C-alpha cells in the first residue's frame, strides 16, 4: 500500500503516550503508533455502523421481542464471536 506523508501536531500528553508505546517495544516508530490508533478508530466506527444498522433493521421489521438493550448486547456478542466487522 502506498504511503502518504503527513505532518501532524500533538499535545505534550499525546506525545508522552506515543513515547510510552515506543518504550513498551510494541512499536518502532511514531508513525506505527499513530497508524495503529487510526486502525482502531476505523474498526470502532465500522462496529458502530454495523450495530446501528442491525438495530434499525430490527426496529423497521416490527417483529422484535427484545428490548434495544438486549438486541445491542446480542449484536455485540455476534461481533466478538464473528470478528468480521
TIGUKE-433549 format. One record per atom (N, C-alpha, C, O, CB): x, y, z; residue number from 1; residue in three letters; atom name. Coordinates in pm, whole numbers, always signed. Atoms other than C-alpha are relative to their C-alpha. Glycine has a CB too. Example, Ala and Ser with C-alpha at 12.3 -4.5 7.8 and 13.67 -1.06 7.14 Angstrom:
! TIGUKE-433549
east|north|up|num|residu|atome
+89|-119|+0|1|ala|N
+1230|-450|+780|1|ala|CA
+90|+120|+0|1|ala|C
+194|+118|+66|1|ala|O
-99|+3|+125|1|ala|CB
-82|-119|-6|2|ser|N
+1367|-106|+714|2|ser|CA
-77|+109|+73|2|ser|C
-26|+220|+90|2|ser|O
+41|+46|-142|2|ser|CB
END
This chain:
! TIGUKE-433549
east|north|up|num|residu|atome
+84|-117|+0|1|unk|N
+0|+0|+0|1|unk|CA
+88|+124|+0|1|unk|C
+185|+132|+76|1|unk|O
-95|+0|+121|1|unk|CB
-78|-122|+8|2|unk|N
+134|+341|-92|2|unk|CA
-18|+83|+126|2|unk|C
-127|+90|+183|2|unk|O
-41|+82|-124|2|unk|CB
+4|-84|-119|3|unk|N
+218|+570|+196|3|unk|CA
-3|+147|-43|3|unk|C
+64|+186|-139|3|unk|O
+122|-28|+92|3|unk|CB
+7|-143|+23|4|unk|N
+130|+938|+202|4|unk|CA
+57|+68|+122|4|unk|C
+13|+41|+234|4|unk|O
-146|+47|-30|4|unk|CB
-65|-68|-112|5|unk|N
+347|+1161|+416|5|unk|CA
-90|+111|+52|5|unk|C
-141|+193|-25|5|unk|O
+137|+57|-42|5|unk|CB
+81|-102|-68|6|unk|N
+158|+1377|+668|6|unk|CA
+83|+61|+111|6|unk|C
+170|-4|+169|6|unk|O
-132|-60|+55|6|unk|CB
-61|-67|-113|7|unk|N
+273|+1627|+922|7|unk|CA
-112|+30|+99|7|unk|C
-211|+92|+62|7|unk|O
+76|+131|-42|7|unk|CB
+105|-23|-99|8|unk|N
+72|+1638|+1244|8|unk|CA
+60|+65|+124|8|unk|C
+180|+60|+148|8|unk|O
-71|-133|+38|8|unk|CB
-39|-58|-128|9|unk|N
+83|+1821|+1574|9|unk|CA
-75|-76|+109|9|unk|C
-193|-109|+92|9|unk|O
-29|+155|+7|9|unk|CB
+62|+67|-113|10|unk|N
+13|+1651|+1906|10|unk|CA
+28|+80|+126|10|unk|C
+122|+160|+131|10|unk|O
+51|-146|+14|10|unk|CB
-23|-67|-128|11|unk|N
-18|+1775|+2261|11|unk|CA
+117|-69|+72|11|unk|C
+162|-176|+31|11|unk|O
-128|-2|+89|11|unk|CB
-106|+61|-79|12|unk|N
+252|+1707|+2519|12|unk|CA
-47|-133|+58|12|unk|C
+28|-230|+62|12|unk|O
+46|+94|+113|12|unk|CB
+56|+123|-57|13|unk|N
+25|+1448|+2680|13|unk|CA
-7|-110|-106|13|unk|C
+28|-225|-78|13|unk|O
-140|+26|+60|13|unk|CB
+5|+98|+108|14|unk|N
-31|+1272|+2346|14|unk|CA
+140|-48|-36|14|unk|C
+160|-167|-60|14|unk|O
-70|+59|-123|14|unk|CB
-138|+38|+31|15|unk|N
+341|+1276|+2276|15|unk|CA
+55|-93|+107|15|unk|C
+126|-189|+76|15|unk|O
+89|+125|-14|15|unk|CB
-47|+87|-109|16|unk|N
+412|+1124|+2617|16|unk|CA
-58|-140|-17|16|unk|C
+12|-239|+6|16|unk|O
-39|+59|+138|16|unk|CB
+62|+130|+20|17|unk|N
+165|+845|+2540|17|unk|CA
+67|-72|-117|17|unk|C
+95|-192|-107|17|unk|O
-150|+15|-26|17|unk|CB
-68|+60|+115|18|unk|N
+324|+783|+2200|18|unk|CA
+137|-52|+42|18|unk|C
+176|-163|+5|18|unk|O
+14|+102|-117|18|unk|CB
-133|+42|-45|19|unk|N
+666|+769|+2364|19|unk|CA
-8|-123|+91|19|unk|C
+79|-210|+87|19|unk|O
+70|+114|+74|19|unk|CB
+16|+118|-87|20|unk|N
+536|+521|+2624|20|unk|CA
-27|-125|-84|20|unk|C
+18|-234|-48|20|unk|O
-115|+23|+101|20|unk|CB
+26|+114|+89|21|unk|N
+411|+298|+2341|21|unk|CA
+130|-46|-65|21|unk|C
+153|-165|-81|21|unk|O
-104|+38|-107|21|unk|CB
-130|+35|+59|22|unk|N
+754|+312|+2179|22|unk|CA
+88|-70|+104|22|unk|C
+155|-169|+73|22|unk|O
+73|+127|-54|22|unk|CB
-82|+59|-107|23|unk|N
+922|+234|+2512|23|unk|CA
-46|-141|+34|23|unk|C
+34|-223|+81|23|unk|O
-6|+88|+125|23|unk|CB
+51|+134|-31|24|unk|N
+696|-71|+2553|24|unk|CA
+56|-105|-96|24|unk|C
+51|-224|-68|24|unk|O
-153|+0|-6|24|unk|CB
-56|+92|+98|25|unk|N
+860|-223|+2246|25|unk|CA
-101|-52|-100|25|unk|C
-66|-131|-188|25|unk|O
+63|-114|+69|25|unk|CB
+103|+47|+93|26|unk|N
+531|-279|+2065|26|unk|CA
+11|+68|-137|26|unk|C
-34|+13|-237|26|unk|O
-137|+25|+58|26|unk|CB
-11|-77|+123|27|unk|N
+611|-16|+1803|27|unk|CA
+143|+51|-16|27|unk|C
+214|+72|+82|27|unk|O
-100|+118|-1|27|unk|CB
-135|-49|+26|28|unk|N
+929|+103|+1636|28|unk|CA
+5|+149|-31|28|unk|C
+108|+214|-13|28|unk|O
+61|-77|-115|28|unk|CB
+2|-141|+39|29|unk|N
+819|+448|+1519|29|unk|CA
-130|+66|+43|29|unk|C
-230|+0|+69|29|unk|O
+19|+14|-152|29|unk|CB
+120|-78|-29|30|unk|N
+574|+725|+1597|30|unk|CA
-108|-33|-102|30|unk|C
-225|-47|-66|30|unk|O
+31|+152|-2|30|unk|CB
+97|+27|+107|31|unk|N
+407|+652|+1263|31|unk|CA
-75|-130|+24|31|unk|C
-196|-137|-1|31|unk|O
+70|-4|-135|31|unk|CB
+66|+127|-28|32|unk|N
+335|+292|+1362|32|unk|CA
-106|+15|+109|32|unk|C
-214|-42|+99|32|unk|O
+103|-106|+41|32|unk|CB
+94|-23|-109|33|unk|N
+167|+408|+1683|33|unk|CA
-125|+71|-53|33|unk|C
-237|+33|-21|33|unk|O
+66|+83|+114|33|unk|CB
+112|-79|+52|34|unk|N
-48|+661|+1500|34|unk|CA
-84|-81|-98|34|unk|C
-207|-73|-94|34|unk|O
+51|+128|-68|34|unk|CB
+76|+85|+93|35|unk|N
-144|+417|+1223|35|unk|CA
-83|-103|+77|35|unk|C
-197|-131|+39|35|unk|O
+95|-72|-98|35|unk|CB
+76|+96|-82|36|unk|N
-248|+160|+1488|36|unk|CA
-120|+68|+64|36|unk|C
-228|+9|+70|36|unk|O
+91|-63|+109|36|unk|CB
+111|-73|-60|37|unk|N
-461|+423|+1660|37|unk|CA
-109|+30|-103|37|unk|C
-228|+22|-72|37|unk|O
+49|+131|+64|37|unk|CB
+96|-26|+107|38|unk|N
-626|+513|+1329|38|unk|CA
-75|-128|-36|38|unk|C
-197|-125|-54|38|unk|O
+70|+58|-124|38|unk|CB
+67|+127|+30|39|unk|N
-697|+146|+1252|39|unk|CA
-102|-35|+107|39|unk|C
-212|-82|+76|39|unk|O
+103|-114|-14|39|unk|CB
+91|+28|-109|40|unk|N
-855|+105|+1595|40|unk|CA
-125|+87|-11|40|unk|C
-237|+38|+6|40|unk|O
+69|+22|+136|40|unk|CB
+114|-90|+16|41|unk|N
-1077|+409|+1539|41|unk|CA
-86|-42|-118|41|unk|C
-209|-37|-110|41|unk|O
+48|+146|-18|41|unk|CB
+76|+47|+116|42|unk|N
-1177|+277|+1196|42|unk|CA
-84|-123|+36|42|unk|C
-200|-131|-3|42|unk|O
+94|-33|-117|42|unk|CB
+74|+119|-44|43|unk|N
-1277|-59|+1350|43|unk|CA
-117|+39|+89|43|unk|C
-226|-16|+75|43|unk|O
+93|-97|+74|43|unk|CB
+108|-44|-89|44|unk|N
-1479|+118|+1619|44|unk|CA
-115|+60|-81|44|unk|C
-232|+32|-53|44|unk|O
+53|+103|+102|44|unk|CB
+105|-60|+82|45|unk|N
-1665|+320|+1357|45|unk|CA
-74|-105|-82|45|unk|C
-196|-99|-95|45|unk|O
+60|+105|-93|45|unk|CB
+64|+109|+75|46|unk|N
-1729|+9|+1145|46|unk|CA
-96|-78|+90|46|unk|C
-207|-111|+48|46|unk|O
+108|-94|-59|46|unk|CB
+86|+73|-94|47|unk|N
-1867|-171|+1451|47|unk|CA
-123|+81|+35|47|unk|C
-234|+26|+42|47|unk|O
+78|-36|+126|47|unk|CB
+113|-86|-33|48|unk|N
-2086|+125|+1542|48|unk|CA
-101|+4|-115|48|unk|C
-221|-4|-92|48|unk|O
+48|+141|+35|48|unk|CB
+89|+0|+116|49|unk|N
-2228|+143|+1189|49|unk|CA
-73|-132|-13|49|unk|C
-192|-134|-44|49|unk|O
+80|+29|-129|49|unk|CB
+61|+132|+4|50|unk|N
-2293|-232|+1196|50|unk|CA
-112|-10|+105|50|unk|C
-223|-54|+74|50|unk|O
+106|-109|+23|50|unk|CB
+98|+8|-108|51|unk|N
-2472|-209|+1532|51|unk|CA
-121|+88|-27|51|unk|C
-235|+46|-6|51|unk|O
+63|+39|+133|51|unk|CB
+112|-89|+33|52|unk|N
-2681|+89|+1425|52|unk|CA
-86|-59|-111|52|unk|C
-208|-52|-105|52|unk|O
+52|+138|-42|52|unk|CB
+74|+62|+110|53|unk|N
-2778|-90|+1105|53|unk|CA
-86|-115|+47|53|unk|C
-201|-128|+7|53|unk|O
+95|-48|-107|53|unk|CB
+77|+114|-53|54|unk|N
-2884|-403|+1290|54|unk|CA
-117|+46|+85|54|unk|C
-228|-8|+75|54|unk|O
+91|-92|+82|54|unk|CB
+108|-51|-84|55|unk|N
-3086|-205|+1544|55|unk|CA
-110|+64|-86|55|unk|C
-228|+44|-59|55|unk|O
+55|+102|+101|55|unk|CB
+99|-63|+87|56|unk|N
-3257|-3|+1271|56|unk|CA
-79|-104|-78|56|unk|C
-200|-91|-93|56|unk|O
+69|+98|-96|56|unk|CB
+70|+107|+73|57|unk|N
-3339|-317|+1070|57|unk|CA
-99|-71|+91|57|unk|C
-211|-103|+49|57|unk|O
+101|-101|-58|57|unk|CB
+90|+65|-96|58|unk|N
-3489|-477|+1381|58|unk|CA
-120|+90|+31|58|unk|C
-233|+43|+40|58|unk|O
+75|-35|+129|58|unk|CB
+108|-94|-29|59|unk|N
-3691|-164|+1456|59|unk|CA
-99|+6|-116|59|unk|C
-220|+6|-94|59|unk|O
+57|+140|+28|59|unk|CB
+87|-8|+118|60|unk|N
-3825|-145|+1100|60|unk|CA
-82|-127|-19|60|unk|C
-194|-123|-70|60|unk|O
+83|+26|-125|60|unk|CB
+70|+127|+22|61|unk|N
-3921|-512|+1099|61|unk|CA
-126|-10|+85|61|unk|C
-224|-74|+46|61|unk|O
+92|-117|+30|61|unk|CB
+115|+4|-88|62|unk|N
-4158|-462|+1389|62|unk|CA
-25|-136|+63|62|unk|C
-125|-154|+133|62|unk|O
-120|+42|-75|62|unk|CB
+19|+136|-51|63|unk|N
-4115|-829|+1479|63|unk|CA
+104|-34|+106|63|unk|C
+165|-140|+102|63|unk|O
+8|-102|-115|63|unk|CB
-107|+16|-98|64|unk|N
-3884|-789|+1776|64|unk|CA
-60|-18|+140|64|unk|C
-143|+61|+184|64|unk|O
+94|+121|-3|64|unk|CB
+43|+25|-138|65|unk|N
-3943|-937|+2121|65|unk|CA
+98|+58|+101|65|unk|C
+67|+69|+220|65|unk|O
-17|-150|+23|65|unk|CB
-105|-46|-90|66|unk|N
-3620|-796|+2265|66|unk|CA
-3|+152|+14|66|unk|C
-52|+224|-73|66|unk|O
+137|-45|-51|66|unk|CB
-18|-144|-19|67|unk|N
-3552|-454|+2411|67|unk|CA
+120|+44|-82|67|unk|C
+202|-40|-121|67|unk|O
+18|+36|+152|67|unk|CB
-119|-47|+72|68|unk|N
-3300|-233|+2229|68|unk|CA
+129|-40|+72|68|unk|C
+228|-73|+7|68|unk|O
-5|+151|-16|68|unk|CB
-119|+36|-77|69|unk|N
-3053|-306|+2510|69|unk|CA
+35|-147|-19|69|unk|C
+152|-183|-32|69|unk|O
-21|+31|+148|69|unk|CB
-24|+143|+21|70|unk|N
-3097|-683|+2470|70|unk|CA
+54|-27|-141|70|unk|C
+144|-107|-160|70|unk|O
-129|-80|+23|70|unk|CB
-48|+17|+138|71|unk|N
-3054|-657|+2093|71|unk|CA
+144|+47|-12|71|unk|C
+226|-20|-75|71|unk|O
-89|+77|-98|71|unk|CB
-136|-52|+8|72|unk|N
-2744|-444|+2133|72|unk|CA
+99|-98|+61|72|unk|C
+206|-121|+4|72|unk|O
+10|+135|+71|72|unk|CB
-87|+99|-64|73|unk|N
-2591|-699|+2372|73|unk|CA
+19|-120|-91|73|unk|C
+130|-173|-103|73|unk|O
-58|-44|+136|73|unk|CB
-10|+114|+92|74|unk|N
-2670|-977|+2124|74|unk|CA
+88|+33|-120|74|unk|C
+173|-47|-160|74|unk|O
-141|-41|-48|74|unk|CB
-77|-39|+118|75|unk|N
-2523|-786|+1828|75|unk|CA
+148|+16|+35|75|unk|C
+235|-21|-44|75|unk|O
-55|+130|-59|75|unk|CB
-140|-13|-43|76|unk|N
-2207|-702|+2024|76|unk|CA
+63|-138|+18|76|unk|C
+180|-158|-17|76|unk|O
+9|+81|+132|76|unk|CB
-51|+137|-17|77|unk|N
-2169|-1071|+2113|77|unk|CA
+30|-61|-137|77|unk|C
+130|-131|-154|77|unk|O
-102|-88|+77|77|unk|CB
-24|+50|+136|78|unk|N
-2202|-1155|+1743|78|unk|CA
+129|+57|-57|78|unk|C
+208|-15|-118|78|unk|O
-118|+36|-92|78|unk|CB
-123|-63|+49|79|unk|N
-1928|-905|+1659|79|unk|CA
+124|-67|+59|79|unk|C
+220|-97|-12|79|unk|O
+0|+149|+33|79|unk|CB
-114|+64|-67|80|unk|N
-1694|-1058|+1915|80|unk|CA
+21|-142|-52|80|unk|C
+134|-184|-77|80|unk|O
-21|-3|+151|80|unk|CB
-9|+139|+44|81|unk|N
-1774|-1412|+1803|81|unk|CA
+49|-9|-144|81|unk|C
+138|-88|-175|81|unk|O
-134|-69|+13|81|unk|CB
-30|+9|+142|82|unk|N
-1753|-1349|+1430|82|unk|CA
+124|+79|-39|82|unk|C
+197|+39|-130|82|unk|O
-117|+49|-79|82|unk|CB
-114|-88|+32|83|unk|N
-1490|-1071|+1427|83|unk|CA
+8|+26|-150|83|unk|C
+116|+22|-208|83|unk|O
+132|-63|+50|83|unk|CB
+2|-24|+145|84|unk|N
-1600|-994|+1070|84|unk|CA
-11|+146|-33|84|unk|C
+11|+185|-147|84|unk|O
-113|-74|-64|84|unk|CB
+16|-145|+28|85|unk|N
-1660|-621|+1105|85|unk|CA
+120|+72|+51|85|unk|C
+128|+194|+38|85|unk|O
-128|+58|+65|85|unk|CB
END
